[in-house]
Amino acid sequence: MDIILKYFTTLSDEQKRQFAMLNDLYHGWNAKINVISRKDIDNLYEHHVLHSLAIAKALHFKPNTSILDFGTGGGFPGIPLAIMFPECSFKLIDGTGKKIKVANEIANALGLKNCKAEHIRGEEEKGKYDFVVSRAVMQLPDLMKIVSKNIQKKSFNALPNGVICLKGGDLQAETSKFKNIVEITELTNWFSEEWFTNKYIIYLPA
């Protein structure tokens, strides 16, 4: 929890309470339904919560922004972002029902009114959103084929509507198709921990 406060110093008491609750909630649910590697659950805040919040460093969503979390798994990056931006709306989708169960249970336990999770494949999602976010779900060209239909064109945020992905490793091959418009930012621009080396945020306008 301290690592969140290190990088986000203006959280409300309610946000601090919700972030603090994530530890027991994810440990408890992960013992029943494996949504985070057993070896990695003790790194929850650094590897999952703070990693998700890199998106909040890249763009401060304005109130009433709508965000689709594609392939959310157990709720990342959607749940940390829903805590961070209580005046925005988040829909979390995943093709694995038991992971969506965990995401919904945790959102309900936190009292998040701006976040809902649904067991649905991306190809079946018909809604329109300002942004689509994802965390290492699939190659960028494949992702864009699925979610381009879900991004509404009119934007009122600092960045045009589009896709924001968290990725690691060599991104040259999957971003080459979009080389004239894609923006790639190293997470070490914001976070000093060694784990964030060679991890990136990709922004692709619609």
N, C-alpha and C positions, 0 to 999 in steps of 0.2 A: 504493500500500500504506500510506503514512503516514497517509492520511485515515482508514483503518480503525482504526489504532492511536490516532488522535486521539479517537475516540468510543467505542472499546471497549478499555479499559485493562487488563482482567484476562484476556486471552486466554492460553491455554496455549502452550507452545512448539510443540506439534503444530498447533494452530489457526493460529498465525502462519506456520508452514511451509506449510500448505495454502492460506491466503489469498495468500501470496507466489507460489505456483505458478500461480495463476489467470492472471497476466499472460501468461506464455509459452504456456500452454495455450490460452487464448482467441485470442491473436494467431495461433497456429499453425493452429488449426482454422478460424478465421474466414477465413483465406486460401484454404481448400479449400471450405468450406461457409459461406455468408454467414448467420450468425445474429445478428450485430450490424452496424449500418450501418457501412460503411467509414469514414465521416466521424466516427463516434462511438467507434470501437474504442479510441482513445487516451484516452478518458474512462471506460474500463472501471470503474475503482474507484469514482469518484464517481457516475456515471450508472447503473450497473448493480449493482455489489456493495453499496455503501453504501445505495443506494435500496432494494434487497432487504432489507437489515438494519434498515430502519425498522420492520419487523414485530417484530424482536427488541427494539426500544425500546418498542413498544406492549404486548407481552406476552412474559414470560419463560416459555416452555413448560416444564412440569414433565417429568421423565423419563417415558418410555413414552407420551408424547403421540403420536398418529398424525396426520399432515398430508398432505393431497392438494394438490399444486401443479397447478392447472388451466391448461392452455395455457402450459406452461413455456418454450416456444421452445428456446433453447439451455441452459436450466437456471436461469432466474431467475423467482421468488426462491428456488427450492428448494435449489440447491447452496450458496449462501452460508448459508442457514438450517441446512442439514444440517451444515455445518462448525461453526456456532455452537452447535447443540444435538445433540451426538453421541449422547445417550441417548434421542433421539426418532427416530421412523421417518418417512421421507418417500417418497411415491410421486409421481413427476413424469409427467404425461401431456400429450401434444400430438398433434394430427391430422396433423402433418408429420413423416414418418419420418426425413428427413435431419437435422432438428433434434434429434430424440430420439437419433440416433446420436452427435451431438456431446455431448449431455448425459451419455449413458452412458460415453463414452470419457473425459470429463473426470472424472466421479465415480470411475471405475476408476483413473485416473492419480493421483487424490488419495488413494486408499485408503479411500474412504467406504464403510463397511459398512452404513450406516443409510439408504441412498438408492438407489432404483432408478427407472429411466425406462422408460416403455412407450409404444409408438405405438398410441394408442387415442383415439377421440373421447369427449368427456365424456358424451355420451348413452349410451355403451356401458359406461362404468365402473360396476361394481356394488358396489365395496367401501364399507365404512363407516369414517368418519374422525372425529377430534375437531374438526379445523378444515380448511377449504378456503381456500387462499391463491391469489391471482392478481395479475398485474401488467398493468393496462390491456388486458384481453382483450376484454371486451364490456360492454355496458350492464348495470347491476346487476339489473334485473328479468329480463332474459334469462338472466343467469348463475344467478340463484336458481332459475329454472324447471328448470335442468339439474342443479344440484348439491344441491338440498334433499334428495334421496333418499340422498345420500352422507354426511350428517352424523348421527352417532349422538347421541342426546339427553343421555345421562348425562355430566356434566362433572366433572373433578377439578382444572381449572386455575382461576386467579383470575377469568377471564371464562367465562361459559357458552360451550359449543361453538357454532361458527358460521362465518361467512365473513369473511375479512380481505383487503381489496383495496387495491392501490396505484393511485391515480388522479391525474389533473391536470385543471385547467380548471374550468369551471362544472359543478357536480354537482347543481344544484337539481332539474333535470328527472328525472334517473334515481334520485334518492333520495327524491323527494316521496312515493312510494307507501309508504315505510318511515319517514316523518318522526318517528313516535312512538318508534321503537326504534333507529334507526341512530345511530351515533356517528362523527363526522367530526373528524379531528385534523390540523392543519397540520404538515407535516414540519419547518417552520422552528422548531417547538417544541424540536426536538432538534438540527437541523443548521443551521449558520450560512451555508453556501455559497449564493450567489444562485440557483443552478440549482434549489434546492428550493422557491423561492417559487411559490405557487399549485399546489403538489403536496400530496396528502393521503393519509391512510390512512383507509379506511372499515371499520368493524366492524359486522357485522349478526348478532345472535344467531340461532340456528336457531329 
